[in-house]
Amino acid sequence: MIIVLVTFPISSDLDAKQLKEKFLETAPIYQDTQGLLRKNYIVDLDNHRAGGVYCFDTKINAKNWFDDARIAWITERYSKPNIEFFENPVIVDNDGQQIIESALPSAD
């Protein structure tokens, strides 16, 4: 699995309610995103930052989602994002009461 961490600066004029409304407005588009298992919206109002934590099934699906058009959309809606991709080799799932391993890519 792949975790994508996206963060971007937000206006200090945005309060928690306004930001939540913006997040709820866009949430439905992620329900049909190819390979997306989960998205968590994140916010740090004290430091004027927001973003999302995405869990994708494959790096290909993650990279396909974060194409130039998606980055431009995020930039226009909020500001220029910082996007980082991480391998996710172990998950602690307390809801499911299990520890899940996923494969790491082989070294080339």
N, C-alpha and C positions, 0 to 999 in steps of 0.2 A: 504494500500500500504506500501511497504517497501523501504526505501532508504538505499543504501549501499555506504559508503564512503571508498574508497581505496586510500591510499597514500603510496608512496615509495620514497626513496632517488634516485636521478639520478646523473650521472657523470657530473662534472662541464665542461667536454669537449663537452657535447651536447649543440647545440644552438637551437633556436626556430624553425628554418627551418628543421633541422634534426629530432627534436622531433615530429613536425607535420607530417613529412613523415612516421615516425614509427607509429603514431596514424592512419594515413590514410591507411597504410598497413593492420592494424588489424581490422579496422572499419567494413568491410563486415561480419566478423564472428558473430557480434552482431545482425545482421539483422534477424537471425533465432534462437536466444536464447529464450528458453521457458520462457514465462512470463515477459520478459524484455520489458518495455514500453519506456524507454529512457536511453541513456547513454551520459553523458557529459565528455569529456576528460578535465583534468585540469593540469595546470603547474604553477610553481613558480620558474622561473629560478634564481632569486636572492638568494633563499634558497635551490636550487638544489633538488626540490621535484616535483613530478608529480603524476598522478593517474586518478581516474575516480569517477563520481557520477552516480550511477545506480538507476533507479526507477523500481522496480519489482512489479508485481501484488500480490504476496504472499511471505511469509517468506520461505515456502518450496521451491519455485522456486529459490529464492535468495541463499539459503543454498546449493541447488543442484548444482547451477552454480559454486559457490566458494568451490568446493571440493578440496581434496589434490592435484589432478592433475593440476587443474587451478592455485592453489597457487604456485606449483612448476614451472609452465609455466611462470607466472609473475616474479617469483624470477630469473629464468634463463634469461629472456628477459631484465629485468630492475634491480631489487633487491628485497629483502624480503619485502612484503607488510604489511601494517597495515590495517586491514579490520574491519569496524564497521557497525553494523546493527541498523537502527532506524525505528520506526513506523512513518508513515506519515499521521496524522489524518486530516490535513487541507492543501489544495493547493489553492493558489491564481493564477488563470490562466488569465493573462492579454490579451493573444491572443484571448481566447474564451470569455473574459469578464465575468468570473464567479468565484465563490468561491466554491470549491468542498470539501465535507466532505467524509472521508472514515472511516470505522469502526475500532475501536481499539480492540485488543484481549480481551476477558473477563478474569478477574482475577480468577485464579484457587485456 
